[in-house]
Amino acid sequence: MIDDKSPYYKYTPANVLENENFKLYWNRNILTDKTIPFNRHDITFMDKKTKKTILIDNLAKIITDKQNKFQELANAICAMWKQKAAQVIPIVISSTGVIPKSLSQSLTRLNLHLNTYIHLQKSVILGTCSIVRNFLNYK
C-alpha cells in the first residue's frame, strides 16, 4: 500500500491508505450509526475481499484507559458496599504476547508468582493463532 522506501523512523503515516484490496485507517474516529463511546483506536485494517476488519490499539494507552474507566466503578463499589478500598489492577497482554513493564507490579499486587506471565503469554498467543487460522479459513 506504500511505495515510499524511507526508514520507518522517518515515515509519517497518512490517516487513510487504500487500494483495491485493503483499507487502513490510522488514528481516526470510526463513525457509526449509533453513538459508541470508544470509537477511536490506533489502527483499523480492512480486507475488502474477505470483508474482515482488524482493530489494533497501543498497549500503554490501553492500560491507562482501563485504569481510568474502572476507577469510577471502584469508587462506586466502595460507596455501595461500604468497602475501605477497591483497586483497579490492569492485566494487559498484546495479541502477540508483548507485555508492559507494569505487568510484574500487577502480578505482585495480586500475590501471584512473577512467572505467571509465561502462562498468560502462552494462552494469549494460542488464542491469537486460533483467530488468525479462523481469519484465513484454515482449520
Buried (B, 14 or more C-beta within 10 A) or exposed (E): EEEEEEEEEEEEEEEEBEEEEEBBBBEBEEEEEEEEEEEEBBBBBBEEEEEEEBEEBBBEEBBEBBBEEBEEEBEEBEEEEEEEEBEBBBBBBBBEBEBBEBBBEBBEEEEBEEEBBEEBBEEBBEEBEEEEEEEEEEE
